[in-house]
Amino acid sequence: YTAYHRLRARAEQEGLLPAGTWGDLNGEALFTWLDRTSSVIGRQYLYHLLHYDRLSDVRRCEQVLAEFSGDKALRGRLQATLHNLDTPDAGSLAALILDEQPAPIHCPLPVLYALQLLPFMWAGLLYLTTSTVFVWLLVASVLFNLWIHYRNKAHIQSYFFSIPCLWRLLKLSETLVQHFFAGMVDAGIDVTLKRLQPLRKRLVAFRFSAKLESDMAVLAWFVVEVLNILFLREVLAVAKAFRLLKDKHEDLHAIFRFWGMLDVLCSVATLREELPVFALPEACRQGETFHAERLYHPLVEGCIPNSLTLHGQSVLITGSNMSGKTTFIRAVGVSLLCAKVLNTCFAASFRVRPDASICSAIHVEDDLLEGRSLFLQEVQTVRHILERRRNGQWIILLDELFKGTNTVERIAIAKAVLSALASQGNVVFASTHDLELATLLSEQYSLYHFCEQITDGTLSFDYLLKPGPVTERNAIRIIELYGYPREVVEEARRCAQNC
């Protein structure tokens, strides 16, 4: 499912989600959870779309989504058609269409035609003259054709089953294009398919050969293979097909995208039916910079929803570990990404600037192999964010900045960085354990917190976002609840009182 994205990302860097942000949003798990596609192509296309921080064509196809949601029978028939390409062989179609194919054999077509006729000619002359010379010429001709046949087969081995899949893609796309919604997905898809009809006819030979092998029809395979060797039938078919393929990359890519988008639209329609609540993204109202009502994280089972509206300020969230700070920040990022890619948000309503881009520093780790400490990794990650925020509007997601250094300098650096990031119209969602930052940043940041409750010796969380900074410190009480030695707990209390 990653093949198409790997090939496309080489040439399509604009809007590509940074690898760190993909990891911060648990991109792999998110993709797996979102995926309701019916074909390998659809799966590859969805994976590719999720890696780009930009509006996809899903928003433009909202009318098609409405049709799929309202007519489940239509969606079911479409998914049954798409399922025909849910095979491992279809996974290599992206490489066949986008990558450079190996030349099947470096031999001009006129020479191949001549070699095809030579066995006929030597056999005819042998029959007329009974000369042993023509026996040796016939044997030499057959052996040379056999060498060419298997040399060619070795060159195209990796494409031997993907090419029949390409034939099925073109054939089934001609069925899909008959539906009324095809023009809404791609207005020129019918014209593209007509241009590809000559290629589809050339691919029939591959389809037949692959079917014989996959069905293990030994006798039929043997007959076909002998004919292919004697008369270079397969070699000629390969040469002609690859010559056509070489000039049809753009048209084939258009068919691939058409198929992938249809599958993604079916997947989104199915997903929306399964969600407890969802919203279409909207632009911010006058004075707003962000709004989410009953926002939840889709990967967290039974996630407690929270609501938040901002008017110009950013957000600083305090609270203990496990209380919900990071999950809430990730929920903002996930809904923002899916708003752009799938036109679907995990909230009752979701309003954000349509041109806002995502960047993050949530799950930063040291790099042992590169010799970089946690602090150095944080420094480099945040520097990239500081550089990006100068261009455009950003939604910036940060979790406990500069954990890898001492308290005094951490607070000083975090204050300076958070102040700079919140300027120029950016909206920052940041979490911290440093309560001092709440006072230092009160003019630029709205303060919120999550908190825990300890009742009858039991630790619990309500996961509700509350206004203002956290007012209680319960870390020492929590280590006591989890069985730390009494002398350790008492020493911790004494140190905390003296700090």
TIDREN-905713 format. One line per field, with one value per residue (C-alpha): residue number from 1; residue in one letter; x, y, z. Coordinates in steps of 0.5 Angstrom, whole numbers. Example, Ala and Ser with C-alpha at 12.3 -4.5 7.8 and 13.67 -1.06 7.14 Angstrom:
TIDREN-905713
num	[1, 2]
residu	[A, S]
X	[25, 27]
Y	[-9, -2]
Z	[16, 14]
end
This chain:
TIDREN-905713
num	[1, 2, 3, 4, 5, 6, 7, 8, 9, 10, 11, 12, 13, 14, 15, 16, 17, 18, 19, 20, 21, 22, 23, 24, 25, 26, 27, 28, 29, 30, 31, 32, 33, 34, 35, 36, 37, 38, 39, 40, 41, 42, 43, 44, 45, 46, 47, 48, 49, 50, 51, 52, 53, 54, 55, 56, 57, 58, 59, 60, 61, 62, 63, 64, 65, 66, 67, 68, 69, 70, 71, 72, 73, 74, 75, 76, 77, 78, 79, 80, 81, 82, 83, 84, 85, 86, 87, 88, 89, 90, 91, 92, 93, 94, 95, 96, 97, 98, 99, 100, 101, 102, 103, 104, 105, 106, 107, 108, 109, 110, 111, 112, 113, 114, 115, 116, 117, 118, 119, 120, 121, 122, 123, 124, 125, 126, 127, 128, 129, 130, 131, 132, 133, 134, 135, 136, 137, 138, 139, 140, 141, 142, 143, 144, 145, 146, 147, 148, 149, 150, 151, 152, 153, 154, 155, 156, 157, 158, 159, 160, 161, 162, 163, 164, 165, 166, 167, 168, 169, 170, 171, 172, 173, 174, 175, 176, 177, 178, 179, 180, 181, 182, 183, 184, 185, 186, 187, 188, 189, 190, 191, 192, 193, 194, 195, 196, 197, 198, 199, 200, 201, 202, 203, 204, 205, 206, 207, 208, 209, 210, 211, 212, 213, 214, 215, 216, 217, 218, 219, 220, 221, 222, 223, 224, 225, 226, 227, 228, 229, 230, 231, 232, 233, 234, 235, 236, 237, 238, 239, 240, 241, 242, 243, 244, 245, 246, 247, 248, 249, 250, 251, 252, 253, 254, 255, 256, 257, 258, 259, 260, 261, 262, 263, 264, 265, 266, 267, 268, 269, 270, 271, 272, 273, 274, 275, 276, 277, 278, 279, 280, 281, 282, 283, 284, 285, 286, 287, 288, 289, 290, 291, 292, 293, 294, 295, 296, 297, 298, 299, 300, 301, 302, 303, 304, 305, 306, 307, 308, 309, 310, 311, 312, 313, 314, 315, 316, 317, 318, 319, 320, 321, 322, 323, 324, 325, 326, 327, 328, 329, 330, 331, 332, 333, 334, 335, 336, 337, 338, 339, 340, 341, 342, 343, 344, 345, 346, 347, 348, 349, 350, 351, 352, 353, 354, 355, 356, 357, 358, 359, 360, 361, 362, 363, 364, 365, 366, 367, 368, 369, 370, 371, 372, 373, 374, 375, 376, 377, 378, 379, 380, 381, 382, 383, 384, 385, 386, 387, 388, 389, 390, 391, 392, 393, 394, 395, 396, 397, 398, 399, 400, 401, 402, 403, 404, 405, 406, 407, 408, 409, 410, 411, 412, 413, 414, 415, 416, 417, 418, 419, 420, 421, 422, 423, 424, 425, 426, 427, 428, 429, 430, 431, 432, 433, 434, 435, 436, 437, 438, 439, 440, 441, 442, 443, 444, 445, 446, 447, 448, 449, 450, 451, 452, 453, 454, 455, 456, 457, 458, 459, 460, 461, 462, 463, 464, 465, 466, 467, 468, 469, 470, 471, 472, 473, 474, 475, 476, 477, 478, 479, 480, 481, 482, 483, 484, 485, 486, 487, 488, 489, 490, 491, 492, 493, 494, 495, 496, 497, 498, 499]
residu	[Y, T, A, Y, H, R, L, R, A, R, A, E, Q, E, G, L, L, P, A, G, T, W, G, D, L, N, G, E, A, L, F, T, W, L, D, R, T, S, S, V, I, G, R, Q, Y, L, Y, H, L, L, H, Y, D, R, L, S, D, V, R, R, C, E, Q, V, L, A, E, F, S, G, D, K, A, L, R, G, R, L, Q, A, T, L, H, N, L, D, T, P, D, A, G, S, L, A, A, L, I, L, D, E, Q, P, A, P, I, H, C, P, L, P, V, L, Y, A, L, Q, L, L, P, F, M, W, A, G, L, L, Y, L, T, T, S, T, V, F, V, W, L, L, V, A, S, V, L, F, N, L, W, I, H, Y, R, N, K, A, H, I, Q, S, Y, F, F, S, I, P, C, L, W, R, L, L, K, L, S, E, T, L, V, Q, H, F, F, A, G, M, V, D, A, G, I, D, V, T, L, K, R, L, Q, P, L, R, K, R, L, V, A, F, R, F, S, A, K, L, E, S, D, M, A, V, L, A, W, F, V, V, E, V, L, N, I, L, F, L, R, E, V, L, A, V, A, K, A, F, R, L, L, K, D, K, H, E, D, L, H, A, I, F, R, F, W, G, M, L, D, V, L, C, S, V, A, T, L, R, E, E, L, P, V, F, A, L, P, E, A, C, R, Q, G, E, T, F, H, A, E, R, L, Y, H, P, L, V, E, G, C, I, P, N, S, L, T, L, H, G, Q, S, V, L, I, T, G, S, N, M, S, G, K, T, T, F, I, R, A, V, G, V, S, L, L, C, A, K, V, L, N, T, C, F, A, A, S, F, R, V, R, P, D, A, S, I, C, S, A, I, H, V, E, D, D, L, L, E, G, R, S, L, F, L, Q, E, V, Q, T, V, R, H, I, L, E, R, R, R, N, G, Q, W, I, I, L, L, D, E, L, F, K, G, T, N, T, V, E, R, I, A, I, A, K, A, V, L, S, A, L, A, S, Q, G, N, V, V, F, A, S, T, H, D, L, E, L, A, T, L, L, S, E, Q, Y, S, L, Y, H, F, C, E, Q, I, T, D, G, T, L, S, F, D, Y, L, L, K, P, G, P, V, T, E, R, N, A, I, R, I, I, E, L, Y, G, Y, P, R, E, V, V, E, E, A, R, R, C, A, Q, N, C]
X	[0, 6, 9, 5, 7, 14, 14, 10, 14, 20, 17, 12, 15, 10, 5, 9, 7, 14, 16, 16, 9, 6, 9, 6, -1, 0, 0, 1, -5, -9, -9, -10, -16, -19, -18, -25, -22, -24, -18, -10, -10, -15, -11, -5, -8, -11, -4, -1, -7, -6, 1, 0, -2, -7, -14, -15, -21, -25, -28, -30, -33, -38, -44, -41, -40, -48, -50, -46, -48, -56, -55, -52, -54, -50, -44, -44, -44, -39, -35, -36, -33, -27, -25, -23, -17, -16, -10, -2, -1, -5, 0, 6, 1, 4, 11, 9, 5, 10, 17, 22, 20, 26, 27, 24, 29, 33, 31, 28, 21, 23, 28, 23, 18, 24, 26, 19, 18, 25, 22, 17, 22, 27, 21, 19, 25, 27, 20, 22, 29, 30, 37, 40, 43, 36, 35, 41, 38, 31, 34, 39, 33, 29, 34, 36, 28, 28, 34, 30, 24, 27, 32, 25, 22, 27, 27, 19, 19, 17, 11, 9, 3, 2, 1, -6, -8, -7, -11, -17, -16, -17, -23, -26, -25, -29, -35, -34, -34, -41, -44, -47, -42, -35, -35, -36, -29, -26, -29, -24, -24, -28, -23, -17, -20, -21, -14, -12, -16, -10, -6, -12, -12, -5, -5, -10, -4, -1, -8, -8, -1, -2, -8, -5, 0, -4, -9, -4, -7, 0, -2, -5, 1, 6, 2, 2, 9, 12, 8, 11, 18, 17, 14, 16, 9, 10, 16, 13, 7, 11, 15, 9, 6, 12, 13, 5, 6, 12, 8, 2, 4, 0, -6, -5, -4, -10, -14, -10, -12, -19, -20, -16, -21, -27, -25, -23, -30, -33, -29, -30, -38, -37, -33, -38, -44, -39, -37, -41, -41, -37, -37, -35, -30, -32, -28, -28, -33, -32, -26, -25, -18, -21, -27, -28, -35, -35, -28, -25, -19, -22, -16, -18, -24, -29, -26, -29, -30, -28, -30, -26, -26, -21, -21, -14, -10, -6, -7, -3, -5, -3, -4, -1, 1, -4, -10, -11, -6, -3, -9, -13, -7, -7, -14, -14, -8, -12, -18, -15, -11, -17, -21, -16, -16, -22, -27, -29, -28, -28, -33, -40, -37, -30, -28, -21, -17, -18, -10, -8, -2, 0, 7, 9, 14, 10, 14, 21, 27, 34, 38, 43, 46, 47, 50, 44, 41, 34, 35, 39, 34, 29, 33, 33, 26, 23, 28, 25, 18, 21, 23, 17, 12, 14, 11, 3, -1, 0, -3, 3, 2, 7, 8, 13, 18, 25, 25, 32, 35, 35, 29, 31, 33, 28, 22, 26, 27, 20, 17, 21, 20, 12, 12, 15, 11, 4, 6, 4, -3, -1, -5, -1, -3, 2, 2, 7, 8, 12, 6, 11, 10, 2, 4, 9, 5, -2, -2, -1, -4, -11, -10, -13, -12, -13, -13, -14, -18, -16, -22, -21, -14, -16, -13, -18, -19, -25, -21, -25, -21, -22, -21, -15, -8, -8, -8, -6, 0, -1, 5, 8, 1, 1, 7, 5, -1, 3, 7, 13, 17, 15, 22, 22, 15, 17, 23, 20, 15, 20, 24, 18, 16, 23, 23]
Y	[0, 5, 3, 9, 14, 12, 13, 20, 23, 23, 28, 31, 35, 41, 40, 34, 32, 32, 25, 28, 30, 24, 20, 25, 24, 16, 17, 9, 7, 13, 10, 3, 5, 10, 5, 2, 1, -5, -5, -4, 2, 5, 3, 6, 12, 14, 13, 18, 23, 23, 24, 31, 37, 40, 40, 34, 33, 29, 36, 38, 31, 32, 31, 24, 23, 24, 20, 14, 15, 16, 10, 4, -1, 3, 4, -4, -5, 0, -4, -10, -8, -5, -11, -14, -11, -13, -18, -18, -17, -10, -8, -7, -3, 4, 2, -1, 6, 11, 8, 7, 0, -5, -5, -12, -14, -9, -11, -8, -10, -12, -16, -20, -21, -24, -29, -31, -33, -36, -43, -43, -42, -47, -52, -51, -51, -58, -61, -59, -61, -66, -63, -64, -56, -54, -59, -55, -48, -50, -53, -46, -42, -45, -45, -38, -36, -40, -36, -29, -32, -33, -28, -23, -27, -26, -18, -18, -23, -18, -15, -21, -21, -14, -13, -17, -13, -7, -10, -11, -4, -1, -6, -5, 3, 2, 0, 5, 11, 9, 11, 18, 20, 19, 26, 29, 25, 26, 30, 28, 20, 18, 21, 18, 11, 12, 14, 7, 3, 0, -1, -5, -10, -11, -13, -19, -24, -23, -24, -31, -33, -31, -34, -41, -41, -39, -44, -49, -52, -55, -58, -52, -48, -53, -52, -44, -44, -48, -43, -37, -40, -42, -36, -31, -29, -27, -23, -19, -18, -15, -11, -7, -7, -4, 1, 3, 4, 8, 14, 13, 14, 21, 17, 11, 15, 19, 12, 10, 17, 16, 9, 11, 17, 13, 8, 13, 16, 10, 9, 16, 14, 8, 11, 17, 12, 8, 15, 17, 24, 28, 35, 38, 43, 50, 57, 61, 66, 73, 74, 67, 63, 56, 53, 45, 43, 36, 34, 27, 23, 17, 12, 13, 8, 12, 18, 24, 30, 37, 44, 50, 56, 61, 69, 71, 67, 61, 55, 53, 47, 44, 38, 31, 26, 21, 27, 28, 34, 30, 26, 33, 36, 30, 30, 37, 35, 29, 33, 38, 33, 29, 36, 37, 30, 27, 33, 30, 32, 28, 33, 36, 42, 44, 51, 53, 57, 54, 55, 53, 48, 43, 43, 39, 37, 32, 25, 28, 22, 22, 19, 14, 12, 19, 21, 27, 28, 29, 36, 37, 33, 38, 44, 42, 40, 47, 51, 48, 50, 57, 58, 55, 60, 66, 63, 63, 61, 55, 50, 49, 43, 42, 37, 39, 43, 42, 36, 35, 41, 44, 47, 54, 54, 50, 55, 61, 58, 55, 62, 65, 60, 60, 68, 68, 62, 65, 71, 73, 70, 62, 58, 54, 48, 47, 43, 44, 42, 48, 52, 58, 59, 60, 67, 69, 67, 70, 75, 71, 64, 62, 58, 51, 45, 37, 34, 28, 26, 22, 19, 13, 12, 11, 15, 17, 22, 25, 28, 34, 41, 46, 54, 56, 53, 47, 49, 42, 38, 31, 27, 26, 23, 19, 15, 14, 11, 6, 3, 7, 6, 11, 14, 16, 19, 23, 25, 28, 32, 35, 37, 40, 44, 47, 49]
Z	[0, 0, -7, -10, -5, -5, -13, -13, -7, -11, -16, -12, -6, -5, 1, 3, 11, 15, 17, 24, 24, 20, 26, 31, 29, 29, 21, 20, 25, 23, 16, 18, 22, 16, 11, 8, 1, -4, -8, -7, -12, -7, -1, -5, -7, 0, 4, -1, 0, 7, 7, 4, 8, 2, 0, -4, -9, -4, -2, -10, -10, -4, -9, -11, -3, -2, -8, -5, 2, 0, -5, -1, -7, -12, -7, -6, -14, -14, -9, -12, -18, -15, -11, -17, -17, -9, -11, -9, -17, -17, -12, -18, -22, -19, -21, -28, -30, -26, -26, -32, -35, -37, -45, -46, -52, -56, -63, -68, -70, -77, -75, -70, -76, -80, -74, -73, -81, -81, -78, -83, -89, -87, -86, -93, -96, -92, -95, -102, -102, -96, -95, -88, -89, -88, -82, -78, -80, -78, -71, -71, -72, -67, -62, -63, -62, -56, -53, -55, -52, -45, -45, -46, -41, -36, -37, -36, -30, -25, -30, -32, -27, -27, -34, -34, -28, -32, -38, -32, -30, -37, -38, -31, -32, -38, -34, -29, -33, -36, -29, -28, -23, -27, -30, -23, -21, -28, -33, -38, -36, -42, -47, -44, -44, -51, -53, -49, -53, -57, -51, -48, -54, -54, -47, -48, -50, -43, -40, -43, -41, -34, -33, -36, -31, -25, -27, -28, -34, -36, -43, -45, -43, -46, -53, -52, -50, -56, -61, -57, -58, -65, -68, -62, -61, -54, -55, -61, -56, -51, -55, -58, -51, -48, -54, -53, -45, -46, -49, -45, -38, -37, -39, -35, -29, -30, -30, -24, -20, -23, -20, -13, -12, -13, -8, -3, -4, -3, 3, 6, 5, 9, 14, 16, 17, 22, 26, 32, 30, 24, 21, 14, 15, 15, 15, 21, 23, 24, 29, 30, 29, 31, 33, 35, 38, 41, 38, 39, 37, 33, 35, 42, 44, 48, 47, 51, 47, 48, 45, 44, 41, 40, 38, 36, 42, 42, 47, 53, 56, 63, 67, 70, 65, 62, 64, 56, 54, 48, 46, 45, 41, 37, 36, 33, 28, 26, 25, 21, 16, 15, 14, 8, 5, 7, 8, 14, 21, 28, 31, 32, 28, 26, 23, 22, 17, 10, 8, 15, 15, 20, 23, 30, 35, 40, 40, 39, 41, 41, 36, 38, 31, 29, 36, 37, 44, 46, 47, 40, 37, 40, 38, 31, 30, 33, 29, 23, 26, 27, 20, 17, 21, 17, 11, 11, 17, 21, 26, 31, 35, 41, 47, 53, 49, 51, 56, 55, 59, 66, 69, 69, 61, 59, 61, 59, 52, 52, 53, 48, 43, 44, 44, 37, 34, 37, 32, 25, 26, 27, 32, 37, 41, 47, 53, 59, 66, 67, 71, 70, 63, 64, 67, 62, 56, 59, 54, 48, 50, 53, 59, 60, 64, 64, 71, 75, 81, 87, 91, 96, 94, 87, 81, 76, 70, 67, 61, 60, 58, 63, 63, 67, 69, 73, 81, 84, 84, 85, 82, 89, 91, 85, 87, 93, 91, 86, 92, 92, 99, 105, 106, 98, 98, 105, 102, 96, 100, 104, 98, 94, 100, 100, 93]
end
